[in-house]
Amino acid sequence: MQQGQELASLYVERWNAASGLPGPCPVRDVLDKIGDKWSMLLVMTLASGPKRFNRLHRDIPDISQKMLTQTLRDLQRDGLVARQVFDTKPPAVEYRLTPLGHSLIVPFGHLIEWANESIGRIEASRLHFDAD
């Protein structure tokens, strides 16, 4: 428990240091980009290997084509996803994680684990709050 508290203190310290920098907070800037509704799903879907656009759309059926295109472009812009066009008729396009994108899998994995472990308590808290 003590080690967890020390680690939490370290993270809070880093958060506060980043928040105090001039200009936009780098932590919030990154979290805004990767913490949106679709980015994490796309990163984790691409974690298993390269995929073409239509495969991604089938794997995440509730995302619109427009939002899939926009999110892939945003992830490309941030250097998390690479787009490769193959010289075929018609041209084939494939998306894959870059090394930077792969570096997100473990932190996302921790968040997924936490969410799975915590969902029961979160739902109970929501029920309790909504009952008041």
C-alpha positions in Angstrom: 0.0 0.0 0.0 2.8 2.4 0.9 4.4 1.9 -2.5 1.1 2.7 -4.2 0.8 5.9 -2.2 4.3 6.9 -3.1 3.7 6.3 -6.8 0.4 8.2 -6.6 2.3 11.2 -4.9 4.9 11.1 -7.7 2.2 11.2 -10.4 0.4 14.1 -8.7 3.7 15.9 -8.4 4.4 15.4 -12.1 0.8 16.5 -13.0 1.3 19.7 -10.9 4.6 20.4 -12.5 3.2 19.9 -16.1 0.2 22.1 -15.2 2.4 24.9 -14.1 4.3 25.2 -17.4 3.7 28.2 -19.5 1.3 27.6 -22.4 -1.1 24.7 -22.8 -0.6 21.9 -20.3 1.2 19.0 -22.2 -0.6 16.4 -20.1 -4.1 17.7 -20.9 -3.1 18.2 -24.5 -2.1 14.5 -24.9 -5.0 13.3 -22.8 -7.5 15.3 -25.0 -6.1 13.5 -28.0 -5.9 9.9 -26.8 -8.8 10.1 -24.3 -11.6 10.8 -26.7 -14.3 8.3 -27.4 -12.7 6.5 -30.3 -8.8 6.8 -30.1 -8.4 4.2 -27.4 -10.6 1.8 -29.2 -8.7 2.3 -32.4 -5.3 1.9 -30.7 -6.3 -1.3 -29.0 -7.9 -2.6 -32.2 -4.7 -1.9 -34.1 -2.6 -3.5 -31.2 -3.3 -6.9 -32.8 -1.7 -5.9 -36.1 -2.3 -3.8 -39.2 -5.8 -3.4 -40.6 -7.5 -1.9 -43.5 -10.2 0.8 -43.1 -13.2 -1.5 -43.7 -11.8 -4.1 -41.2 -11.5 -1.3 -38.6 -15.0 -0.2 -39.4 -16.3 -3.8 -38.9 -14.3 -4.2 -35.7 -15.8 -1.0 -34.3 -19.3 -1.0 -35.9 -20.7 1.9 -33.9 -18.2 4.5 -35.3 -19.3 6.4 -38.4 -17.0 6.4 -41.4 -16.5 10.1 -41.1 -15.4 9.8 -37.4 -13.2 6.8 -38.2 -11.5 8.8 -40.9 -11.0 11.8 -38.6 -9.8 9.8 -35.7 -7.3 7.9 -37.9 -6.0 11.2 -39.2 -5.7 12.7 -35.7 -3.8 9.6 -34.6 -1.5 9.8 -37.7 -0.9 13.5 -37.0 0.2 12.7 -33.4 2.5 9.9 -34.7 0.6 7.1 -33.2 -0.7 5.5 -36.4 1.0 5.0 -39.8 -1.0 4.8 -43.0 0.5 2.8 -45.9 -0.9 2.9 -49.4 -0.3 -0.2 -51.6 0.1 0.2 -55.3 -2.8 -2.0 -56.4 -5.9 -1.5 -58.4 -7.8 -0.1 -56.6 -5.2 1.2 -54.1 -5.3 -0.6 -50.8 -4.7 1.3 -47.6 -3.5 -0.2 -44.3 -3.2 1.3 -40.9 -0.8 0.2 -38.2 0.5 1.4 -34.9 3.9 3.2 -34.9 6.4 2.5 -32.1 4.9 5.5 -30.2 1.4 4.0 -30.7 2.6 0.6 -29.4 3.9 2.4 -26.3 0.3 3.2 -25.3 -0.9 -0.4 -25.1 0.5 -1.1 -21.6 -0.9 2.2 -20.1 -4.2 1.6 -21.8 -4.1 -2.0 -20.5 -3.7 -0.8 -17.0 -6.7 1.5 -17.5 -8.8 -1.3 -18.9 -7.8 -3.5 -16.0 -8.8 -0.8 -13.5 -12.1 -0.3 -15.3 -12.9 -4.0 -15.2 -12.0 -4.2 -11.5 -13.9 -1.0 -10.6 -17.1 -1.2 -12.7 -19.1 -2.8 -10.0 -18.3 -0.2 -7.4 -18.8 2.6 -10.0 -22.3 1.3 -10.9 -23.2 0.9 -7.2 -22.1 4.5 -6.6 -24.2 5.7 -9.5 -27.2 3.9 -8.2 -26.7 5.3 -4.7 -26.2 8.9 -6.1 -29.2 8.7 -8.4 -31.4 7.4 -5.5 -30.8 10.6 -3.5 
